[in-house]
Amino acid sequence: MLIEAVFQDEIPFLVLALTFTLAVGLLTLVAARRRTGTRRAVLYGLWAASATGPAALTSWSGSGFADFECSVNPDVLTALTGTQGQLNLLLFMPYGLFGALATRRPLFTAATGAVFTLVIETVQTTVPFVSRLCDTDDLVTNTLGACAGALAGAVLLRFLPAGAPAGRRFVRRTAVVCTPALALTALVWLVGIDLVRYTQPTTEVPAATQAQAKALETALTDAFGSTYALGGSSYFDNGDGVGTVSAEVASGFAELSWPDGERFTAHLLPEDRGYAVPGAEGPVAGAGDAKKVAVAYAKEYAPWAAGARVTVHREDGEGWTVSWRRLRDGVVMPMRLDVTVAASGRVTGLTARDVADPELPDARVDEARAWRIFERAQGLRPGEGKRERPVLLAQKWDGRWYVHWLMGIRLGEFPRTGVVDAVDGSVHEVPVADQSDVPLR
């Protein structure tokens, strides 16, 4: 059950990792058997397997590209209190235990364990096809796990028959391998990896002010009349100068961007709690029926969307979303209206942004040049990855309106997005409020 939860049913990968681990352990056993006794050879095989297993598991399901960042948590003790940290301890203890028993050198094993875990964290943030999150919590717990295993091995050695420890030649050979690896790793950390301070997530969500709650209530009434009542309102600060006022509605929620109050979003679940549009009864059998319901809703509650281009697309398991977008000279204007209609004919989702068309500068960067700029900024080769359809749209950034190319490329399962200024060709991050824009289809 735990394996399924952690690896999301990636059984083929687990089978491959287990097979590879067993193969490495068996080959090491056979090789060691030529130089030592059977019992010692078995311990060497187990030691090799206990190094291969964690290395394989920690290389699973990366992001696909290296970010050269590592999160630093100054509160070391918190690494040991979470489930992940405790699992890391257990995962690396066999390395220390079998290494100490095989070499009969616990301190030597603990030292190699520390180097081993440091290399793993370095690989996770610098090697593209691995590229998992690097953080000092993992480094601490993995190292402690290896050291705890070595300590347990040292205790067990006192009760086992005496034997010769691994020779100095073996130790020197290991040092010859580990020393350059450690030096290279240290150089990578000093020059190439950015250390990012870990911020402990806050569990307390501040309550919305009276003005914020009132604004959200007004937006809810404008969208659905007096059908729904708000629960307790909260305010989430996005950290970029804007925030979101949020509250429970029915079994779903409603949100309003703040302080501009421009963007209203509602999700009304389950389906039977959705909004029944007067005069537009269900059921809905297809995109045409969904459009009729959404148009009836817009005429009643969003007449400001009249004249905009209307598109319909299927939502996985959630019905259809009917979208209104207004274009001017090929640029998508900031007004937004998205109405999600369930198979019952009820409205279960809404995004509304009633914004007048702003005055915009003329776009000078065409699509082809925008792709070249975006790919160069992302460090991609021309034509690498699968391009998403770009959108030229008006976006507010730092209090001013810009014309931006919204760009996206998919590398395998992992998307990269960004915006290119259509006037001067500069590259920016996607503003938080526009990351979920639905492109025109």
Buried (B, 14 or more C-beta within 10 A) or exposed (E): EEEEEBBEEBEEBBEEBBEBBBEBBEEBBEEBBEEBEEEBBBBBBBBBBBBBBBBBBBBBBBBBBBBEBBBBBEEEEBBBEEEEBBBBBEBBBBBBBBBBBBBBBBEBBBBBBBBBBBBBBBBBBBEEEBBBBBBBBBBBBBBBBBBBBBBBBBEEBEEEEEEEBBEEEBBEEBBEEBEEBBEEBEEBBEEEBEEEEBEEEEEEEEEBEEEBBBBBBEBBEEBBEEBBEBEEBBBBEEEEEBBBBBBBBBEBBBBBBBEEBBBBBBBBBEBEBBBBBEEBEBEBEEBEBBBBBBBBBBBEBBEBBEEBEBBBBEBEEBBBBBBBBBEEEEBBBBBBBBBBBBBBBBBBBBBBBBBEEEEBEEBEBEBEBBBBBBBEBBEBEEEEBEBBEBBBBBBBBEEEBBBBBBBBBBBEEEEBBBBBBBBEBEBBEBBBBBEEBBBEE
